[in-house]
């Protein structure tokens, strides 16, 4: 590994000396996500992190796994599965090329986030190659070690603008003893009302979703996944009612939802809208709902300014997750413009880690 790290740092130093942009590459499964690189007329240097592969340390009793950034996510899941453990935040793969470094850099969580929390809460430590070619280590490999923890979490969803993630340590979780999925046919607002009411109840809910009907008019399907101790799951199942989904079909649904393999996700443009809990239906077009109403996927050709205005009024933000091919992007890119104070913080952090602005220019925030 040291030899590979040395080669990567040499590429960074070469780019720095020649003022060339550095475009970080992983498995490529999420290359569609985020703003296009802003490289101008410069010939960028492509830093391929997929060459860093392998699980460095995994002690099941410590509930922590440490892996090189280019390690395929499928390999991580397999190793954890063999020990009856999992990544509770349920990161999407999109395809088999997905790497653990790319998961952290994009900061995406799957349906399991509803009950387990976001990816950033599971990042315990990270190794970063900065713009000076230094290999910096933050955090640790044990949950009680919080030294540098905030810096490690800062990298989650940073899109590589602060440097190239070379290694990460993640907290893992035991698989639940029992899991089941319940189905109900309800309209969108009924599903949102149920999801909101569930927040006040001590139920073992792992994930929730509402999928609209294909015709856009009939009631859609609300699904609630329960997981945990056997007694708790069975009590919750009796309380919530509904039809019990066959186990294999349920697993297939949640995996397909996580990896955007459902037919719903084939439409373009696709918006990802985050809103405050309890927000009613937004009325912006066909919507698929996750995370108890906190995340909503929308197929909408409406003006981006309108979509973002509605999201902001609901206490959230809207991301153009998958634009139409060759479409002109919104003025400030695919992400909702940051508030002035937040933008200032991002700019200061960028200057601290990457003063020459070499890494992934414009990928997260246009002009940064």
C-alpha positions as CSV (number, residue, x, y, z in Angstrom):
1,X,0.0,0.0,0.0
2,X,2.8,2.4,0.8
3,X,4.1,2.1,-2.7
4,X,0.7,3.0,-4.2
5,X,0.3,5.9,-1.8
6,X,3.7,7.2,-2.8
7,X,2.6,7.2,-6.5
8,X,-0.6,9.0,-5.7
9,X,1.1,11.7,-3.7
10,X,3.6,12.2,-6.5
11,X,0.7,12.8,-8.9
12,X,-0.7,15.4,-6.5
13,X,2.7,17.1,-6.1
14,X,3.1,17.2,-9.9
15,X,-0.4,18.7,-10.3
16,X,0.4,21.3,-7.6
17,X,3.7,22.3,-9.3
18,X,2.0,22.7,-12.6
19,X,-1.3,24.3,-11.3
20,X,-3.4,21.5,-12.8
21,X,-6.8,20.4,-11.5
22,X,-7.0,17.0,-9.8
23,X,-10.0,14.9,-10.7
24,X,-10.5,12.1,-8.2
25,X,-11.8,8.9,-9.6
26,X,-13.1,5.8,-7.8
27,X,-15.3,3.0,-9.2
28,X,-17.4,5.5,-11.2
29,X,-20.8,4.3,-10.0
30,X,-21.7,7.8,-8.7
31,X,-19.9,9.9,-11.4
32,X,-23.3,11.2,-12.6
33,X,-23.9,12.8,-9.2
34,X,-22.8,16.4,-8.4
35,X,-21.7,19.3,-10.6
36,X,-19.6,18.8,-13.7
37,X,-15.9,19.5,-13.0
38,X,-14.7,23.1,-13.6
39,X,-11.4,22.6,-15.3
40,X,-11.5,25.3,-18.0
41,X,-8.8,24.9,-20.6
42,X,-6.4,23.0,-18.2
43,X,-5.5,19.4,-18.8
44,X,-6.5,17.8,-15.5
45,X,-4.7,15.0,-13.7
46,X,-6.9,12.0,-13.0
47,X,-6.2,10.5,-9.5
48,X,-7.4,6.9,-9.6
49,X,-8.2,5.8,-6.0
50,X,-9.6,2.5,-7.1
51,X,-6.0,1.1,-7.0
52,X,-6.2,1.3,-3.2
53,X,-8.1,-1.9,-2.4
54,X,-8.5,-4.2,0.7
55,X,-9.8,-4.4,4.2
56,X,-7.1,-3.2,6.4
57,X,-8.6,-4.2,9.8
58,X,-11.8,-5.7,10.8
59,X,-12.5,-6.8,14.4
60,X,-16.2,-7.9,14.6
61,X,-16.1,-7.6,18.4
62,X,-15.1,-3.9,18.1
63,X,-17.9,-3.2,15.6
64,X,-15.4,-1.3,13.3
65,X,-14.1,-1.9,9.8
66,X,-11.2,-0.1,8.3
67,X,-10.7,-0.3,4.5
68,X,-8.8,1.4,1.7
69,X,-10.9,3.8,-0.3
70,X,-10.9,1.7,-3.5
71,X,-12.3,-1.4,-1.8
72,X,-15.5,-2.4,-3.6
73,X,-18.6,-1.9,-1.4
74,X,-19.7,-5.4,-2.3
75,X,-16.6,-6.8,-0.6
76,X,-17.2,-4.8,2.6
77,X,-20.8,-6.1,2.7
78,X,-19.7,-9.7,2.2
79,X,-17.1,-9.6,5.0
80,X,-19.6,-8.0,7.4
81,X,-22.4,-10.5,6.4
82,X,-20.2,-13.4,7.2
83,X,-20.0,-12.1,10.8
84,X,-23.7,-11.3,11.1
85,X,-23.0,-7.5,10.8
86,X,-23.9,-4.7,8.4
87,X,-23.5,-1.1,7.4
88,X,-26.6,0.3,9.2
89,X,-26.8,3.5,7.1
90,X,-27.4,1.2,4.1
91,X,-25.3,3.0,1.4
92,X,-26.4,2.8,-2.2
93,X,-24.2,1.0,-4.7
94,X,-26.0,1.8,-8.0
95,X,-23.7,-0.8,-9.6
96,X,-21.0,-3.3,-8.7
97,X,-18.2,-0.8,-9.2
98,X,-19.1,1.2,-6.1
99,X,-16.3,1.7,-3.6
100,X,-16.3,2.5,0.1
101,X,-14.4,5.8,-0.6
102,X,-17.0,6.9,-3.1
103,X,-19.7,6.1,-0.6
104,X,-18.2,8.4,2.0
105,X,-17.3,11.1,-0.5
106,X,-20.8,11.4,-1.8
107,X,-22.4,11.0,1.7
108,X,-25.4,9.0,0.5
109,X,-27.4,6.8,2.7
110,X,-30.1,4.3,1.8
111,X,-33.5,3.4,3.2
112,X,-31.9,2.1,6.5
113,X,-31.0,5.7,7.3
114,X,-34.5,6.1,8.7
115,X,-33.9,4.0,11.7
116,X,-30.1,4.1,11.9
117,X,-29.1,7.7,11.0
118,X,-26.9,9.1,8.3
119,X,-23.5,7.9,7.0
120,X,-21.6,10.8,8.6
121,X,-22.5,9.4,12.1
122,X,-20.7,6.2,11.3
123,X,-17.4,7.7,10.1
124,X,-14.8,7.1,12.9
125,X,-11.6,7.9,11.1
126,X,-10.1,8.7,7.7
127,X,-6.8,9.1,5.9
128,X,-6.6,12.0,3.4
129,X,-4.1,13.0,0.8
130,X,-4.0,16.7,0.8
131,X,-2.9,19.3,-1.8
132,X,0.6,19.3,-0.4
133,X,0.9,15.6,-1.0
134,X,0.8,14.8,2.7
135,X,-1.0,11.7,4.1
136,X,-3.1,13.0,7.0
137,X,-4.8,10.7,9.4
138,X,-7.9,11.8,11.4
139,X,-9.9,10.0,14.0
140,X,-9.4,6.3,15.0
141,X,-10.6,2.8,14.8
142,X,-12.5,2.5,18.0
143,X,-15.8,4.2,18.8
144,X,-14.5,5.7,22.1
145,X,-11.7,7.5,20.2
146,X,-13.1,10.9,19.2
147,X,-9.8,12.6,18.4
148,X,-10.3,14.4,15.1
149,X,-13.8,12.9,14.8
150,X,-15.3,16.0,13.4
151,X,-12.7,16.2,10.7
152,X,-13.4,12.7,9.6
153,X,-17.1,13.4,9.5
154,X,-16.4,16.5,7.5
155,X,-15.3,14.3,4.6
156,X,-18.7,12.7,4.4
157,X,-20.5,14.3,1.4
158,X,-17.5,16.5,0.6
159,X,-17.1,15.2,-3.0
160,X,-13.4,15.2,-2.6
161,X,-13.0,19.0,-2.6
162,X,-10.7,18.9,0.5
163,X,-8.5,16.1,-0.8
164,X,-8.5,12.4,-1.8
165,X,-9.8,9.9,0.8
166,X,-7.3,7.0,1.0
167,X,-8.8,5.0,3.8
168,X,-11.8,5.1,6.1
169,X,-12.9,3.5,9.4
170,X,-16.6,2.9,9.8
171,X,-18.7,1.8,12.7
172,X,-20.8,-1.3,11.9
173,X,-23.8,-2.8,13.5
174,X,-25.1,-6.3,14.2
175,X,-27.8,-7.6,11.9
176,X,-31.3,-7.6,13.6
177,X,-32.7,-10.9,14.9
178,X,-35.9,-10.5,13.0
179,X,-37.1,-8.3,10.0
180,X,-40.4,-8.0,8.3
181,X,-42.1,-5.6,5.9
182,X,-45.7,-4.5,6.0
183,X,-47.7,-3.1,3.1
184,X,-50.7,-0.8,3.0
185,X,-52.5,0.8,0.0
186,X,-52.9,4.5,0.8
187,X,-52.7,7.9,-0.9
188,X,-49.6,10.2,-0.5
189,X,-50.9,12.4,2.2
190,X,-52.3,9.4,4.2
191,X,-48.8,7.8,4.0
192,X,-47.2,11.1,5.2
193,X,-49.7,11.3,8.1
194,X,-48.8,7.7,9.2
195,X,-45.1,8.3,8.9
196,X,-45.4,11.4,11.1
197,X,-47.4,9.6,13.7
198,X,-44.8,6.8,13.9
199,X,-42.2,9.3,15.0
200,X,-43.9,9.5,18.4
201,X,-44.1,5.8,18.9
202,X,-41.3,3.5,20.3
203,X,-41.4,1.0,17.4
204,X,-38.5,-0.9,15.8
205,X,-38.8,0.8,12.4
206,X,-35.8,0.4,10.1
207,X,-37.2,2.0,6.9
208,X,-40.3,3.4,5.4
209,X,-41.3,4.2,1.8
210,X,-44.4,5.2,-0.2
211,X,-44.3,4.3,-3.9
212,X,-46.9,6.0,-6.2
213,X,-49.2,4.0,-8.4
214,X,-48.1,3.7,-12.0
215,X,-51.2,5.6,-13.3
216,X,-50.5,8.5,-10.9
217,X,-54.1,8.5,-9.6
218,X,-54.7,5.3,-7.7
219,X,-53.5,4.8,-4.1
220,X,-49.8,4.0,-3.9
221,X,-48.2,1.4,-1.7
222,X,-46.8,2.3,1.7
223,X,-44.2,-0.1,3.1
224,X,-42.8,-0.2,6.7
225,X,-39.8,-2.3,7.5
226,X,-39.6,-3.5,11.1
227,X,-36.3,-4.9,12.5
228,X,-34.9,-5.8,15.9
229,X,-35.6,-8.1,18.7
230,X,-38.2,-10.8,17.8
231,X,-40.7,-9.8,20.5
232,X,-40.5,-6.1,19.6
233,X,-41.0,-6.7,15.9
234,X,-44.0,-9.0,16.4
235,X,-45.7,-6.5,18.8
236,X,-45.2,-3.7,16.3
237,X,-46.5,-5.9,13.4
238,X,-49.7,-6.6,15.3
239,X,-50.1,-2.9,16.1
240,X,-49.5,-1.6,12.6
241,X,-51.4,-4.3,10.7
242,X,-51.3,-4.4,6.9
243,X,-50.2,-7.2,4.6
244,X,-47.0,-9.1,5.3
245,X,-44.6,-9.0,2.4
246,X,-42.8,-12.2,1.5
247,X,-39.3,-12.1,2.8
248,X,-37.4,-12.4,-0.5
249,X,-39.7,-9.9,-2.2
250,X,-39.2,-7.5,0.6
251,X,-35.5,-7.7,0.5
252,X,-35.6,-7.2,-3.3
253,X,-37.7,-4.1,-2.9
254,X,-35.5,-2.4,-0.3
255,X,-32.4,-3.3,-2.3
256,X,-34.0,-2.0,-5.5
257,X,-35.1,1.2,-3.8
258,X,-31.6,1.8,-2.3
259,X,-29.9,1.2,-5.7
260,X,-32.5,3.1,-7.8
261,X,-33.4,0.0,-9.8
262,X,-37.2,0.6,-9.5
263,X,-38.9,1.8,-12.6
264,X,-39.7,5.1,-11.0
265,X,-36.0,6.1,-11.0
266,X,-35.7,5.8,-14.8
267,X,-37.4,9.1,-15.5
268,X,-35.4,12.3,-16.0
269,X,-35.1,14.8,-14.5
270,X,-35.0,13.3,-11.0
271,X,-35.0,15.6,-8.0
272,X,-34.0,14.6,-4.5
273,X,-35.8,16.8,-2.0
274,X,-35.1,16.9,1.7
275,X,-37.7,18.5,4.0
276,X,-38.5,18.9,7.6
277,X,-40.5,16.0,9.3
278,X,-44.2,16.4,9.1
279,X,-44.2,18.4,5.8
280,X,-47.3,17.7,3.8
281,X,-47.4,16.7,0.2
282,X,-45.5,19.3,-1.9
283,X,-47.6,19.0,-5.0
284,X,-44.6,19.1,-7.4
285,X,-45.4,16.0,-9.4
286,X,-45.0,12.2,-9.0
287,X,-43.2,11.6,-5.7
288,X,-41.6,8.6,-4.1
289,X,-41.1,9.1,-0.3
290,X,-38.5,7.7,2.1
291,X,-37.2,8.3,5.6
292,X,-40.6,8.9,7.1
293,X,-41.3,11.8,4.7
294,X,-37.9,13.4,5.1
295,X,-36.6,12.4,1.7
296,X,-38.7,12.7,-1.5
297,X,-37.8,11.8,-5.0
298,X,-39.6,13.7,-7.7
299,X,-39.9,13.5,-11.5
300,X,-40.6,17.1,-12.3
301,X,-39.9,19.4,-15.3
302,X,-40.9,22.4,-13.2
303,X,-38.6,25.4,-13.0
304,X,-35.7,24.6,-10.7
305,X,-36.2,27.9,-8.9
306,X,-39.8,26.8,-8.0
307,X,-38.7,23.4,-6.8
308,X,-36.0,24.9,-4.6
309,X,-38.3,27.6,-3.3
310,X,-40.9,25.1,-2.2
311,X,-38.2,22.9,-0.6
312,X,-36.8,25.9,1.3
313,X,-40.2,26.9,2.6
314,X,-40.5,23.4,3.9
315,X,-37.3,23.8,5.8
316,X,-35.2,21.8,3.4
317,X,-33.4,21.8,0.1
318,X,-33.6,20.3,-3.4
319,X,-30.9,18.6,-5.5
320,X,-31.1,17.9,-9.2
321,X,-29.9,14.3,-8.7
322,X,-30.1,13.2,-12.3
323,X,-30.7,15.8,-14.9
324,X,-31.9,15.2,-18.4
325,X,-29.1,14.3,-20.8
326,X,-27.5,17.4,-22.3
327,X,-29.8,19.6,-20.3
328,X,-28.7,23.1,-19.2
329,X,-28.1,23.0,-15.5
330,X,-29.6,25.5,-13.0
331,X,-27.5,28.7,-12.5
332,X,-25.8,27.5,-9.3
333,X,-25.5,23.9,-10.3
334,X,-27.3,20.8,-9.2
335,X,-27.2,21.6,-5.5
336,X,-29.3,24.2,-3.8
337,X,-27.2,27.4,-3.2
338,X,-25.7,27.5,0.3
339,X,-26.6,30.2,2.7
340,X,-24.0,32.9,2.9
341,X,-22.7,31.8,6.3
342,X,-22.4,28.2,5.3
343,X,-20.7,29.1,2.0
344,X,-18.1,31.1,3.9
345,X,-17.3,28.1,6.1
346,X,-16.9,25.8,3.1
347,X,-14.7,28.4,1.4
348,X,-12.5,28.7,4.4
349,X,-12.2,24.9,4.8
350,X,-11.4,24.6,1.1
351,X,-8.6,27.2,1.5
352,X,-7.3,25.4,4.6
353,X,-7.0,22.0,2.9
354,X,-6.5,23.0,-0.7
355,X,-5.4,26.6,-1.0
356,X,-4.8,26.4,-4.7
357,X,-8.2,24.9,-5.4
358,X,-6.8,21.8,-7.2
359,X,-9.1,19.0,-6.0
360,X,-12.4,18.4,-7.8
361,X,-13.1,22.1,-8.7
362,X,-16.7,23.0,-8.7
363,X,-17.9,19.5,-8.0
364,X,-19.8,20.3,-4.7
365,X,-20.1,24.1,-5.0
366,X,-19.6,25.9,-8.3
367,X,-16.6,28.2,-8.1
368,X,-15.1,26.4,-5.1
